[in-house]
Amino acid sequence: MSATPPAGLCNLCAHQRVVRSGRGSVFSMCRRAAHDDAYPKYPRIPVLACPGFERADDRPSPPPAP
């Protein structure tokens, strides 16, 4: 089992925060939502397109498209 949810672009985004509940559930939170109502705090996943996406420097690149 992976450490983060299968959140699509969010897993590569600088604005993602992984939130773990006390019961062990894992959620992908968008930190842009704190300042911009256009972004949901907990987006429906997987996120395949997002105008606010910014790649995090420390996350791996996605595999090339087939």
PDBQT receptor file of N, H, CA, C and O in Angstrom, charges set to zero:
ATOM      1  N   MET A   1       0.846  -1.177   0.000  1.00  0.00    +0.000 N 
ATOM      2  CA  MET A   1       0.000   0.000   0.000  1.00  0.00    +0.000 C 
ATOM      3  C   MET A   1       0.893   1.242   0.000  1.00  0.00    +0.000 C 
ATOM      4  O   MET A   1       1.907   1.280   0.696  1.00  0.00    +0.000 OA
ATOM      5  N   SER A   2       0.509   2.265  -0.788  1.00  0.00    +0.000 N 
ATOM      6  H   SER A   2      -0.315   2.233  -1.353  1.00  0.00    +0.000 HD
ATOM      7  CA  SER A   2       1.350   3.451  -0.876  1.00  0.00    +0.000 C 
ATOM      8  C   SER A   2       1.125   4.363   0.324  1.00  0.00    +0.000 C 
ATOM      9  O   SER A   2       0.116   4.257   1.022  1.00  0.00    +0.000 OA
ATOM     10  N   ALA A   3       2.090   5.269   0.554  1.00  0.00    +0.000 N 
ATOM     11  H   ALA A   3       2.910   5.355  -0.012  1.00  0.00    +0.000 HD
ATOM     12  CA  ALA A   3       2.027   6.183   1.684  1.00  0.00    +0.000 C 
ATOM     13  C   ALA A   3       1.075   7.346   1.421  1.00  0.00    +0.000 C 
ATOM     14  O   ALA A   3       0.613   7.991   2.362  1.00  0.00    +0.000 OA
ATOM     15  N   THR A   4       0.778   7.618   0.150  1.00  0.00    +0.000 N 
ATOM     16  H   THR A   4       1.154   7.094  -0.614  1.00  0.00    +0.000 HD
ATOM     17  CA  THR A   4      -0.115   8.718  -0.199  1.00  0.00    +0.000 C 
ATOM     18  C   THR A   4      -1.264   8.198  -1.045  1.00  0.00    +0.000 C 
ATOM     19  O   THR A   4      -1.128   7.159  -1.691  1.00  0.00    +0.000 OA
ATOM     20  N   PRO A   5      -2.391   8.895  -1.056  1.00  0.00    +0.000 N 
ATOM     21  CA  PRO A   5      -3.520   8.433  -1.873  1.00  0.00    +0.000 C 
ATOM     22  C   PRO A   5      -3.210   8.587  -3.357  1.00  0.00    +0.000 C 
ATOM     23  O   PRO A   5      -2.376   9.415  -3.725  1.00  0.00    +0.000 OA
ATOM     24  N   PRO A   6      -3.866   7.803  -4.221  1.00  0.00    +0.000 N 
ATOM     25  CA  PRO A   6      -3.645   7.925  -5.664  1.00  0.00    +0.000 C 
ATOM     26  C   PRO A   6      -4.334   9.188  -6.181  1.00  0.00    +0.000 C 
ATOM     27  O   PRO A   6      -5.408   9.117  -6.778  1.00  0.00    +0.000 OA
ATOM     28  N   ALA A   7      -3.709  10.337  -5.948  1.00  0.00    +0.000 N 
ATOM     29  H   ALA A   7      -2.836  10.395  -5.463  1.00  0.00    +0.000 HD
ATOM     30  CA  ALA A   7      -4.369  11.617  -6.183  1.00  0.00    +0.000 C 
ATOM     31  C   ALA A   7      -4.027  12.256  -7.522  1.00  0.00    +0.000 C 
ATOM     32  O   ALA A   7      -4.352  13.425  -7.730  1.00  0.00    +0.000 OA
ATOM     33  N   GLY A   8      -3.397  11.549  -8.423  1.00  0.00    +0.000 N 
ATOM     34  H   GLY A   8      -3.133  10.600  -8.254  1.00  0.00    +0.000 HD
ATOM     35  CA  GLY A   8      -3.076  12.107  -9.736  1.00  0.00    +0.000 C 
ATOM     36  C   GLY A   8      -2.070  13.233  -9.630  1.00  0.00    +0.000 C 
ATOM     37  O   GLY A   8      -1.031  13.080  -8.988  1.00  0.00    +0.000 OA
ATOM     38  N   LEU A   9      -2.370  14.378 -10.259  1.00  0.00    +0.000 N 
ATOM     39  H   LEU A   9      -3.214  14.503 -10.780  1.00  0.00    +0.000 HD
ATOM     40  CA  LEU A   9      -1.451  15.520 -10.257  1.00  0.00    +0.000 C 
ATOM     41  C   LEU A   9      -1.114  16.003  -8.853  1.00  0.00    +0.000 C 
ATOM     42  O   LEU A   9      -0.012  16.498  -8.613  1.00  0.00    +0.000 OA
ATOM     43  N   CYS A  10      -2.035  15.867  -7.946  1.00  0.00    +0.000 N 
ATOM     44  H   CYS A  10      -2.930  15.465  -8.141  1.00  0.00    +0.000 HD
ATOM     45  CA  CYS A  10      -1.798  16.348  -6.580  1.00  0.00    +0.000 C 
ATOM     46  C   CYS A  10      -0.541  15.737  -5.966  1.00  0.00    +0.000 C 
ATOM     47  O   CYS A  10       0.172  16.406  -5.218  1.00  0.00    +0.000 OA
ATOM     48  N   ASN A  11      -0.267  14.479  -6.274  1.00  0.00    +0.000 N 
ATOM     49  H   ASN A  11      -0.846  13.935  -6.881  1.00  0.00    +0.000 HD
ATOM     50  CA  ASN A  11       0.913  13.817  -5.714  1.00  0.00    +0.000 C 
ATOM     51  C   ASN A  11       2.217  14.443  -6.191  1.00  0.00    +0.000 C 
ATOM     52  O   ASN A  11       3.270  14.209  -5.597  1.00  0.00    +0.000 OA
ATOM     53  N   LEU A  12       2.159  15.233  -7.252  1.00  0.00    +0.000 N 
ATOM     54  H   LEU A  12       1.304  15.424  -7.734  1.00  0.00    +0.000 HD
ATOM     55  CA  LEU A  12       3.355  15.891  -7.779  1.00  0.00    +0.000 C 
ATOM     56  C   LEU A  12       3.346  17.394  -7.500  1.00  0.00    +0.000 C 
ATOM     57  O   LEU A  12       4.294  18.093  -7.858  1.00  0.00    +0.000 OA
ATOM     58  N   CYS A  13       2.297  17.893  -6.871  1.00  0.00    +0.000 N 
ATOM     59  H   CYS A  13       1.526  17.326  -6.580  1.00  0.00    +0.000 HD
ATOM     60  CA  CYS A  13       2.079  19.334  -6.738  1.00  0.00    +0.000 C 
ATOM     61  C   CYS A  13       2.683  19.915  -5.459  1.00  0.00    +0.000 C 
ATOM     62  O   CYS A  13       2.647  19.295  -4.396  1.00  0.00    +0.000 OA
ATOM     63  N   ALA A  14       3.234  21.113  -5.592  1.00  0.00    +0.000 N 
ATOM     64  H   ALA A  14       3.262  21.617  -6.455  1.00  0.00    +0.000 HD
ATOM     65  CA  ALA A  14       3.811  21.829  -4.453  1.00  0.00    +0.000 C 
ATOM     66  C   ALA A  14       2.754  22.236  -3.436  1.00  0.00    +0.000 C 
ATOM     67  O   ALA A  14       3.088  22.521  -2.286  1.00  0.00    +0.000 OA
ATOM     68  N   HIS A  15       1.488  22.269  -3.834  1.00  0.00    +0.000 N 
ATOM     69  H   HIS A  15       1.217  22.037  -4.769  1.00  0.00    +0.000 HD
ATOM     70  CA  HIS A  15       0.418  22.737  -2.952  1.00  0.00    +0.000 C 
ATOM     71  C   HIS A  15      -0.308  21.609  -2.222  1.00  0.00    +0.000 C 
ATOM     72  O   HIS A  15      -1.249  21.868  -1.471  1.00  0.00    +0.000 OA
ATOM     73  N   GLN A  16       0.110  20.379  -2.429  1.00  0.00    +0.000 N 
ATOM     74  H   GLN A  16       0.874  20.169  -3.039  1.00  0.00    +0.000 HD
ATOM     75  CA  GLN A  16      -0.537  19.256  -1.754  1.00  0.00    +0.000 C 
ATOM     76  C   GLN A  16      -0.014  19.102  -0.330  1.00  0.00    +0.000 C 
ATOM     77  O   GLN A  16       1.171  19.286  -0.054  1.00  0.00    +0.000 OA
ATOM     78  N   ARG A  17      -0.930  18.762   0.554  1.00  0.00    +0.000 N 
ATOM     79  H   ARG A  17      -1.893  18.612   0.330  1.00  0.00    +0.000 HD
ATOM     80  CA  ARG A  17      -0.569  18.349   1.911  1.00  0.00    +0.000 C 
ATOM     81  C   ARG A  17      -1.289  17.041   2.158  1.00  0.00    +0.000 C 
ATOM     82  O   ARG A  17      -2.510  16.970   2.017  1.00  0.00    +0.000 OA
ATOM     83  N   VAL A  18      -0.564  16.017   2.519  1.00  0.00    +0.000 N 
ATOM     84  H   VAL A  18       0.428  16.075   2.634  1.00  0.00    +0.000 HD
ATOM     85  CA  VAL A  18      -1.171  14.728   2.830  1.00  0.00    +0.000 C 
ATOM     86  C   VAL A  18      -1.609  14.770   4.293  1.00  0.00    +0.000 C 
ATOM     87  O   VAL A  18      -0.809  15.053   5.185  1.00  0.00    +0.000 OA
ATOM     88  N   VAL A  19      -2.894  14.482   4.523  1.00  0.00    +0.000 N 
ATOM     89  H   VAL A  19      -3.543  14.251   3.799  1.00  0.00    +0.000 HD
ATOM     90  CA  VAL A  19      -3.484  14.524   5.865  1.00  0.00    +0.000 C 
ATOM     91  C   VAL A  19      -3.864  13.105   6.262  1.00  0.00    +0.000 C 
ATOM     92  O   VAL A  19      -4.550  12.408   5.515  1.00  0.00    +0.000 OA
ATOM     93  N   ARG A  20      -3.418  12.682   7.436  1.00  0.00    +0.000 N 
ATOM     94  H   ARG A  20      -2.861  13.249   8.043  1.00  0.00    +0.000 HD
ATOM     95  CA  ARG A  20      -3.748  11.357   7.950  1.00  0.00    +0.000 C 
ATOM     96  C   ARG A  20      -4.662  11.522   9.162  1.00  0.00    +0.000 C 
ATOM     97  O   ARG A  20      -4.366  12.283  10.084  1.00  0.00    +0.000 OA
ATOM     98  N   SER A  21      -5.768  10.800   9.140  1.00  0.00    +0.000 N 
ATOM     99  H   SER A  21      -6.009  10.182   8.391  1.00  0.00    +0.000 HD
ATOM    100  CA  SER A  21      -6.713  10.890  10.267  1.00  0.00    +0.000 C 
ATOM    101  C   SER A  21      -6.264   9.958  11.390  1.00  0.00    +0.000 C 
ATOM    102  O   SER A  21      -5.391   9.109  11.206  1.00  0.00    +0.000 OA
ATOM    103  N   GLY A  22      -6.869  10.134  12.532  1.00  0.00    +0.000 N 
ATOM    104  H   GLY A  22      -7.578  10.824  12.682  1.00  0.00    +0.000 HD
ATOM    105  CA  GLY A  22      -6.565   9.283  13.673  1.00  0.00    +0.000 C 
ATOM    106  C   GLY A  22      -6.958   7.834  13.453  1.00  0.00    +0.000 C 
ATOM    107  O   GLY A  22      -6.465   6.937  14.137  1.00  0.00    +0.000 OA
ATOM    108  N   ARG A  23      -7.854   7.608  12.488  1.00  0.00    +0.000 N 
ATOM    109  H   ARG A  23      -8.254   8.336  11.932  1.00  0.00    +0.000 HD
ATOM    110  CA  ARG A  23      -8.289   6.238  12.177  1.00  0.00    +0.000 C 
ATOM    111  C   ARG A  23      -7.484   5.606  11.052  1.00  0.00    +0.000 C 
ATOM    112  O   ARG A  23      -7.754   4.471  10.658  1.00  0.00    +0.000 OA
ATOM    113  N   GLY A  24      -6.495   6.330  10.530  1.00  0.00    +0.000 N 
ATOM    114  H   GLY A  24      -6.275   7.251  10.850  1.00  0.00    +0.000 HD
ATOM    115  CA  GLY A  24      -5.640   5.767   9.497  1.00  0.00    +0.000 C 
ATOM    116  C   GLY A  24      -6.013   6.123   8.065  1.00  0.00    +0.000 C 
ATOM    117  O   GLY A  24      -5.327   5.703   7.133  1.00  0.00    +0.000 OA
ATOM    118  N   SER A  25      -7.086   6.890   7.865  1.00  0.00    +0.000 N 
ATOM    119  H   SER A  25      -7.644   7.231   8.622  1.00  0.00    +0.000 HD
ATOM    120  CA  SER A  25      -7.447   7.320   6.515  1.00  0.00    +0.000 C 
ATOM    121  C   SER A  25      -6.451   8.377   6.046  1.00  0.00    +0.000 C 
ATOM    122  O   SER A  25      -5.895   9.123   6.852  1.00  0.00    +0.000 OA
ATOM    123  N   VAL A  26      -6.235   8.431   4.725  1.00  0.00    +0.000 N 
ATOM    124  H   VAL A  26      -6.687   7.826   4.070  1.00  0.00    +0.000 HD
ATOM    125  CA  VAL A  26      -5.287   9.383   4.147  1.00  0.00    +0.000 C 
ATOM    126  C   VAL A  26      -6.027  10.238   3.128  1.00  0.00    +0.000 C 
ATOM    127  O   VAL A  26      -6.747   9.717   2.276  1.00  0.00    +0.000 OA
ATOM    128  N   PHE A  27      -5.846  11.563   3.219  1.00  0.00    +0.000 N 
ATOM    129  H   PHE A  27      -5.262  11.987   3.911  1.00  0.00    +0.000 HD
ATOM    130  CA  PHE A  27      -6.515  12.504   2.332  1.00  0.00    +0.000 C 
ATOM    131  C   PHE A  27      -5.499  13.434   1.692  1.00  0.00    +0.000 C 
ATOM    132  O   PHE A  27      -4.451  13.718   2.270  1.00  0.00    +0.000 OA
ATOM    133  N   SER A  28      -5.818  13.905   0.492  1.00  0.00    +0.000 N 
ATOM    134  H   SER A  28      -6.669  13.674   0.022  1.00  0.00    +0.000 HD
ATOM    135  CA  SER A  28      -4.988  14.870  -0.215  1.00  0.00    +0.000 C 
ATOM    136  C   SER A  28      -5.654  16.243  -0.076  1.00  0.00    +0.000 C 
ATOM    137  O   SER A  28      -6.751  16.458  -0.590  1.00  0.00    +0.000 OA
ATOM    138  N   MET A  29      -4.985  17.172   0.623  1.00  0.00    +0.000 N 
ATOM    139  H   MET A  29      -4.093  16.997   1.041  1.00  0.00    +0.000 HD
ATOM    140  CA  MET A  29      -5.531  18.509   0.829  1.00  0.00    +0.000 C 
ATOM    141  C   MET A  29      -4.806  19.515  -0.063  1.00  0.00    +0.000 C 
ATOM    142  O   MET A  29      -3.581  19.485  -0.179  1.00  0.00    +0.000 OA
ATOM    143  N   CYS A  30      -5.570  20.398  -0.687  1.00  0.00    +0.000 N 
ATOM    144  H   CYS A  30      -6.565  20.422  -0.593  1.00  0.00    +0.000 HD
ATOM    145  CA  CYS A  30      -4.991  21.448  -1.525  1.00  0.00    +0.000 C 
ATOM    146  C   CYS A  30      -4.806  22.704  -0.686  1.00  0.00    +0.000 C 
ATOM    147  O   CYS A  30      -5.782  23.282  -0.208  1.00  0.00    +0.000 OA
ATOM    148  N   ARG A  31      -3.554  23.131  -0.504  1.00  0.00    +0.000 N 
ATOM    149  H   ARG A  31      -2.761  22.661  -0.892  1.00  0.00    +0.000 HD
ATOM    150  CA  ARG A  31      -3.290  24.324   0.302  1.00  0.00    +0.000 C 
ATOM    151  C   ARG A  31      -3.681  25.616  -0.416  1.00  0.00    +0.000 C 
ATOM    152  O   ARG A  31      -3.778  26.662   0.225  1.00  0.00    +0.000 OA
ATOM    153  N   ARG A  32      -3.909  25.568  -1.739  1.00  0.00    +0.000 N 
ATOM    154  H   ARG A  32      -3.830  24.718  -2.260  1.00  0.00    +0.000 HD
ATOM    155  CA  ARG A  32      -4.384  26.755  -2.462  1.00  0.00    +0.000 C 
ATOM    156  C   ARG A  32      -5.791  27.139  -1.992  1.00  0.00    +0.000 C 
ATOM    157  O   ARG A  32      -6.170  28.309  -2.058  1.00  0.00    +0.000 OA
ATOM    158  N   ALA A  33      -6.556  26.167  -1.523  1.00  0.00    +0.000 N 
ATOM    159  H   ALA A  33      -6.248  25.217  -1.469  1.00  0.00    +0.000 HD
ATOM    160  CA  ALA A  33      -7.933  26.416  -1.089  1.00  0.00    +0.000 C 
ATOM    161  C   ALA A  33      -8.009  27.400   0.078  1.00  0.00    +0.000 C 
ATOM    162  O   ALA A  33      -9.043  28.040   0.269  1.00  0.00    +0.000 OA
ATOM    163  N   ALA A  34      -6.953  27.532   0.847  1.00  0.00    +0.000 N 
ATOM    164  H   ALA A  34      -6.113  27.012   0.691  1.00  0.00    +0.000 HD
ATOM    165  CA  ALA A  34      -6.951  28.451   1.988  1.00  0.00    +0.000 C 
ATOM    166  C   ALA A  34      -7.042  29.910   1.546  1.00  0.00    +0.000 C 
ATOM    167  O   ALA A  34      -7.492  30.765   2.308  1.00  0.00    +0.000 OA
ATOM    168  N   HIS A  35      -6.609  30.197   0.298  1.00  0.00    +0.000 N 
ATOM    169  H   HIS A  35      -6.243  29.502  -0.321  1.00  0.00    +0.000 HD
ATOM    170  CA  HIS A  35      -6.562  31.581  -0.177  1.00  0.00    +0.000 C 
ATOM    171  C   HIS A  35      -7.388  31.825  -1.428  1.00  0.00    +0.000 C 
ATOM    172  O   HIS A  35      -7.584  32.971  -1.832  1.00  0.00    +0.000 OA
ATOM    173  N   ASP A  36      -7.879  30.740  -2.050  1.00  0.00    +0.000 N 
ATOM    174  H   ASP A  36      -7.720  29.809  -1.722  1.00  0.00    +0.000 HD
ATOM    175  CA  ASP A  36      -8.606  30.883  -3.312  1.00  0.00    +0.000 C 
ATOM    176  C   ASP A  36      -9.790  29.915  -3.328  1.00  0.00    +0.000 C 
ATOM    177  O   ASP A  36      -9.601  28.699  -3.333  1.00  0.00    +0.000 OA
ATOM    178  N   ASP A  37     -10.990  30.448  -3.334  1.00  0.00    +0.000 N 
ATOM    179  H   ASP A  37     -11.144  31.436  -3.329  1.00  0.00    +0.000 HD
ATOM    180  CA  ASP A  37     -12.198  29.619  -3.306  1.00  0.00    +0.000 C 
ATOM    181  C   ASP A  37     -12.398  28.790  -4.573  1.00  0.00    +0.000 C 
ATOM    182  O   ASP A  37     -13.262  27.913  -4.600  1.00  0.00    +0.000 OA
ATOM    183  N   ALA A  38     -11.624  29.049  -5.614  1.00  0.00    +0.000 N 
ATOM    184  H   ALA A  38     -10.922  29.761  -5.593  1.00  0.00    +0.000 HD
ATOM    185  CA  ALA A  38     -11.739  28.286  -6.858  1.00  0.00    +0.000 C 
ATOM    186  C   ALA A  38     -11.217  26.853  -6.690  1.00  0.00    +0.000 C 
ATOM    187  O   ALA A  38     -11.500  25.986  -7.517  1.00  0.00    +0.000 OA
ATOM    188  N   TYR A  39     -10.460  26.611  -5.625  1.00  0.00    +0.000 N 
ATOM    189  H   TYR A  39     -10.230  27.315  -4.953  1.00  0.00    +0.000 HD
ATOM    190  CA  TYR A  39      -9.870  25.289  -5.400  1.00  0.00    +0.000 C 
ATOM    191  C   TYR A  39     -10.546  24.622  -4.209  1.00  0.00    +0.000 C 
ATOM    192  O   TYR A  39     -10.668  25.229  -3.145  1.00  0.00    +0.000 OA
ATOM    193  N   PRO A  40     -10.986  23.375  -4.379  1.00  0.00    +0.000 N 
ATOM    194  CA  PRO A  40     -11.587  22.663  -3.248  1.00  0.00    +0.000 C 
ATOM    195  C   PRO A  40     -10.513  22.255  -2.244  1.00  0.00    +0.000 C 
ATOM    196  O   PRO A  40      -9.398  21.905  -2.631  1.00  0.00    +0.000 OA
ATOM    197  N   LYS A  41     -10.843  22.300  -0.973  1.00  0.00    +0.000 N 
ATOM    198  H   LYS A  41     -11.748  22.585  -0.659  1.00  0.00    +0.000 HD
ATOM    199  CA  LYS A  41      -9.879  21.925   0.064  1.00  0.00    +0.000 C 
ATOM    200  C   LYS A  41      -9.458  20.464  -0.091  1.00  0.00    +0.000 C 
ATOM    201  O   LYS A  41      -8.278  20.134   0.025  1.00  0.00    +0.000 OA
ATOM    202  N   TYR A  42     -10.423  19.604  -0.353  1.00  0.00    +0.000 N 
ATOM    203  H   TYR A  42     -11.381  19.872  -0.447  1.00  0.00    +0.000 HD
ATOM    204  CA  TYR A  42     -10.158  18.181  -0.577  1.00  0.00    +0.000 C 
ATOM    205  C   TYR A  42     -10.725  17.822  -1.945  1.00  0.00    +0.000 C 
ATOM    206  O   TYR A  42     -11.891  17.438  -2.043  1.00  0.00    +0.000 OA
ATOM    207  N   PRO A  43      -9.920  17.938  -3.011  1.00  0.00    +0.000 N 
ATOM    208  CA  PRO A  43     -10.430  17.695  -4.366  1.00  0.00    +0.000 C 
ATOM    209  C   PRO A  43     -10.797  16.230  -4.591  1.00  0.00    +0.000 C 
ATOM    210  O   PRO A  43     -10.251  15.328  -3.956  1.00  0.00    +0.000 OA
ATOM    211  N   ARG A  44     -11.736  16.018  -5.511  1.00  0.00    +0.000 N 
ATOM    212  H   ARG A  44     -12.180  16.751  -6.027  1.00  0.00    +0.000 HD
ATOM    213  CA  ARG A  44     -12.082  14.647  -5.915  1.00  0.00    +0.000 C 
ATOM    214  C   ARG A  44     -10.890  14.082  -6.664  1.00  0.00    +0.000 C 
ATOM    215  O   ARG A  44     -10.343  14.724  -7.560  1.00  0.00    +0.000 OA
ATOM    216  N   ILE A  45     -10.503  12.901  -6.296  1.00  0.00    +0.000 N 
ATOM    217  H   ILE A  45     -10.947  12.379  -5.567  1.00  0.00    +0.000 HD
ATOM    218  CA  ILE A  45      -9.313  12.307  -6.910  1.00  0.00    +0.000 C 
ATOM    219  C   ILE A  45      -9.682  11.127  -7.787  1.00  0.00    +0.000 C 
ATOM    220  O   ILE A  45     -10.700  10.481  -7.541  1.00  0.00    +0.000 OA
ATOM    221  N   PRO A  46      -8.895  10.828  -8.792  1.00  0.00    +0.000 N 
ATOM    222  CA  PRO A  46      -7.623  11.466  -9.122  1.00  0.00    +0.000 C 
ATOM    223  C   PRO A  46      -7.824  12.787  -9.866  1.00  0.00    +0.000 C 
ATOM    224  O   PRO A  46      -8.743  12.913 -10.675  1.00  0.00    +0.000 OA
ATOM    225  N   VAL A  47      -6.969  13.762  -9.594  1.00  0.00    +0.000 N 
ATOM    226  H   VAL A  47      -6.222  13.659  -8.937  1.00  0.00    +0.000 HD
ATOM    227  CA  VAL A  47      -6.991  15.040 -10.298  1.00  0.00    +0.000 C 
ATOM    228  C   VAL A  47      -6.142  14.871 -11.558  1.00  0.00    +0.000 C 
ATOM    229  O   VAL A  47      -4.943  14.602 -11.480  1.00  0.00    +0.000 OA
ATOM    230  N   LEU A  48      -6.781  15.034 -12.723  1.00  0.00    +0.000 N 
ATOM    231  H   LEU A  48      -7.755  15.253 -12.786  1.00  0.00    +0.000 HD
ATOM    232  CA  LEU A  48      -6.082  14.840 -14.001  1.00  0.00    +0.000 C 
ATOM    233  C   LEU A  48      -5.672  16.164 -14.641  1.00  0.00    +0.000 C 
ATOM    234  O   LEU A  48      -4.778  16.199 -15.486  1.00  0.00    +0.000 OA
ATOM    235  N   ALA A  49      -6.326  17.249 -14.239  1.00  0.00    +0.000 N 
ATOM    236  H   ALA A  49      -7.053  17.220 -13.552  1.00  0.00    +0.000 HD
ATOM    237  CA  ALA A  49      -5.991  18.581 -14.759  1.00  0.00    +0.000 C 
ATOM    238  C   ALA A  49      -6.304  19.603 -13.678  1.00  0.00    +0.000 C 
ATOM    239  O   ALA A  49      -7.322  19.501 -12.994  1.00  0.00    +0.000 OA
ATOM    240  N   CYS A  50      -5.413  20.604 -13.524  1.00  0.00    +0.000 N 
ATOM    241  H   CYS A  50      -4.586  20.688 -14.080  1.00  0.00    +0.000 HD
ATOM    242  CA  CYS A  50      -5.618  21.646 -12.528  1.00  0.00    +0.000 C 
ATOM    243  C   CYS A  50      -4.875  22.903 -12.965  1.00  0.00    +0.000 C 
ATOM    244  O   CYS A  50      -3.669  22.851 -13.209  1.00  0.00    +0.000 OA
ATOM    245  N   PRO A  51      -5.582  24.043 -13.069  1.00  0.00    +0.000 N 
ATOM    246  CA  PRO A  51      -4.922  25.276 -13.491  1.00  0.00    +0.000 C 
ATOM    247  C   PRO A  51      -3.916  25.792 -12.463  1.00  0.00    +0.000 C 
ATOM    248  O   PRO A  51      -3.056  26.603 -12.811  1.00  0.00    +0.000 OA
ATOM    249  N   GLY A  52      -3.997  25.352 -11.225  1.00  0.00    +0.000 N 
ATOM    250  H   GLY A  52      -4.695  24.693 -10.942  1.00  0.00    +0.000 HD
ATOM    251  CA  GLY A  52      -3.080  25.813 -10.184  1.00  0.00    +0.000 C 
ATOM    252  C   GLY A  52      -1.909  24.891  -9.936  1.00  0.00    +0.000 C 
ATOM    253  O   GLY A  52      -1.129  25.114  -9.009  1.00  0.00    +0.000 OA
ATOM    254  N   PHE A  53      -1.771  23.852 -10.754  1.00  0.00    +0.000 N 
ATOM    255  H   PHE A  53      -2.404  23.671 -11.507  1.00  0.00    +0.000 HD
ATOM    256  CA  PHE A  53      -0.703  22.870 -10.550  1.00  0.00    +0.000 C 
ATOM    257  C   PHE A  53       0.671  23.510 -10.686  1.00  0.00    +0.000 C 
ATOM    258  O   PHE A  53       0.947  24.199 -11.668  1.00  0.00    +0.000 OA
ATOM    259  N   GLU A  54       1.522  23.282  -9.709  1.00  0.00    +0.000 N 
ATOM    260  H   GLU A  54       1.298  22.722  -8.911  1.00  0.00    +0.000 HD
ATOM    261  CA  GLU A  54       2.934  23.669  -9.753  1.00  0.00    +0.000 C 
ATOM    262  C   GLU A  54       3.730  22.486  -9.225  1.00  0.00    +0.000 C 
ATOM    263  O   GLU A  54       3.529  22.043  -8.094  1.00  0.00    +0.000 OA
ATOM    264  N   ARG A  55       4.632  21.981 -10.051  1.00  0.00    +0.000 N 
ATOM    265  H   ARG A  55       4.795  22.341 -10.969  1.00  0.00    +0.000 HD
ATOM    266  CA  ARG A  55       5.410  20.798  -9.670  1.00  0.00    +0.000 C 
ATOM    267  C   ARG A  55       6.286  21.094  -8.448  1.00  0.00    +0.000 C 
ATOM    268  O   ARG A  55       6.975  22.112  -8.388  1.00  0.00    +0.000 OA
ATOM    269  N   ALA A  56       6.239  20.189  -7.492  1.00  0.00    +0.000 N 
ATOM    270  H   ALA A  56       5.679  19.362  -7.541  1.00  0.00    +0.000 HD
ATOM    271  CA  ALA A  56       7.116  20.274  -6.331  1.00  0.00    +0.000 C 
ATOM    272  C   ALA A  56       8.509  19.825  -6.758  1.00  0.00    +0.000 C 
ATOM    273  O   ALA A  56       8.647  18.849  -7.496  1.00  0.00    +0.000 OA
ATOM    274  N   ASP A  57       9.518  20.515  -6.308  1.00  0.00    +0.000 N 
ATOM    275  H   ASP A  57       9.405  21.308  -5.709  1.00  0.00    +0.000 HD
ATOM    276  CA  ASP A  57      10.891  20.202  -6.718  1.00  0.00    +0.000 C 
ATOM    277  C   ASP A  57      11.362  18.844  -6.238  1.00  0.00    +0.000 C 
ATOM    278  O   ASP A  57      12.178  18.203  -6.901  1.00  0.00    +0.000 OA
ATOM    279  N   ASP A  58      10.860  18.391  -5.090  1.00  0.00    +0.000 N 
ATOM    280  H   ASP A  58      10.198  18.912  -4.552  1.00  0.00    +0.000 HD
ATOM    281  CA  ASP A  58      11.358  17.147  -4.509  1.00  0.00    +0.000 C 
ATOM    282  C   ASP A  58      10.525  15.915  -4.850  1.00  0.00    +0.000 C 
ATOM    283  O   ASP A  58      10.706  14.860  -4.242  1.00  0.00    +0.000 OA
ATOM    284  N   ARG A  59       9.619  16.036  -5.810  1.00  0.00    +0.000 N 
ATOM    285  H   ARG A  59       9.472  16.892  -6.304  1.00  0.00    +0.000 HD
ATOM    286  CA  ARG A  59       8.779  14.889  -6.180  1.00  0.00    +0.000 C 
ATOM    287  C   ARG A  59       9.177  14.386  -7.559  1.00  0.00    +0.000 C 
ATOM    288  O   ARG A  59       9.549  15.185  -8.419  1.00  0.00    +0.000 OA
ATOM    289  N   PRO A  60       9.109  13.096  -7.784  1.00  0.00    +0.000 N 
ATOM    290  CA  PRO A  60       9.519  12.538  -9.083  1.00  0.00    +0.000 C 
ATOM    291  C   PRO A  60       8.624  12.967 -10.233  1.00  0.00    +0.000 C 
ATOM    292  O   PRO A  60       7.447  13.272 -10.043  1.00  0.00    +0.000 OA
ATOM    293  N   SER A  61       9.198  12.986 -11.423  1.00  0.00    +0.000 N 
ATOM    294  H   SER A  61      10.154  12.738 -11.577  1.00  0.00    +0.000 HD
ATOM    295  CA  SER A  61       8.427  13.301 -12.620  1.00  0.00    +0.000 C 
ATOM    296  C   SER A  61       7.493  12.147 -12.936  1.00  0.00    +0.000 C 
ATOM    297  O   SER A  61       7.811  10.996 -12.640  1.00  0.00    +0.000 OA
ATOM    298  N   PRO A  62       6.330  12.442 -13.542  1.00  0.00    +0.000 N 
ATOM    299  CA  PRO A  62       5.423  11.351 -13.910  1.00  0.00    +0.000 C 
ATOM    300  C   PRO A  62       6.008  10.584 -15.088  1.00  0.00    +0.000 C 
ATOM    301  O   PRO A  62       6.812  11.127 -15.845  1.00  0.00    +0.000 OA
ATOM    302  N   PRO A  63       5.606   9.314 -15.246  1.00  0.00    +0.000 N 
ATOM    303  CA  PRO A  63       6.100   8.554 -16.396  1.00  0.00    +0.000 C 
ATOM    304  C   PRO A  63       5.583   9.168 -17.702  1.00  0.00    +0.000 C 
ATOM    305  O   PRO A  63       4.520   9.789 -17.719  1.00  0.00    +0.000 OA
ATOM    306  N   PRO A  64       6.331   8.994 -18.791  1.00  0.00    +0.000 N 
ATOM    307  CA  PRO A  64       5.878   9.557 -20.074  1.00  0.00    +0.000 C 
ATOM    308  C   PRO A  64       4.578   8.914 -20.530  1.00  0.00    +0.000 C 
ATOM    309  O   PRO A  64       4.323   7.742 -20.250  1.00  0.00    +0.000 OA
ATOM    310  N   ALA A  65       3.764   9.683 -21.228  1.00  0.00    +0.000 N 
ATOM    311  H   ALA A  65       3.971  10.635 -21.455  1.00  0.00    +0.000 HD
ATOM    312  CA  ALA A  65       2.499   9.172 -21.736  1.00  0.00    +0.000 C 
ATOM    313  C   ALA A  65       2.764   8.148 -22.838  1.00  0.00    +0.000 C 
ATOM    314  O   ALA A  65       3.704   8.310 -23.615  1.00  0.00    +0.000 OA
ATOM    315  N   PRO A  66       1.944   7.094 -22.914  1.00  0.00    +0.000 N 
ATOM    316  CA  PRO A  66       2.170   6.061 -23.951  1.00  0.00    +0.000 C 
ATOM    317  C   PRO A  66       1.890   6.568 -25.342  1.00  0.00    +0.000 C 
ATOM    318  O   PRO A  66       2.034   5.822 -26.311  1.00  0.00    +0.000 OA
TER     319      PRO A  66
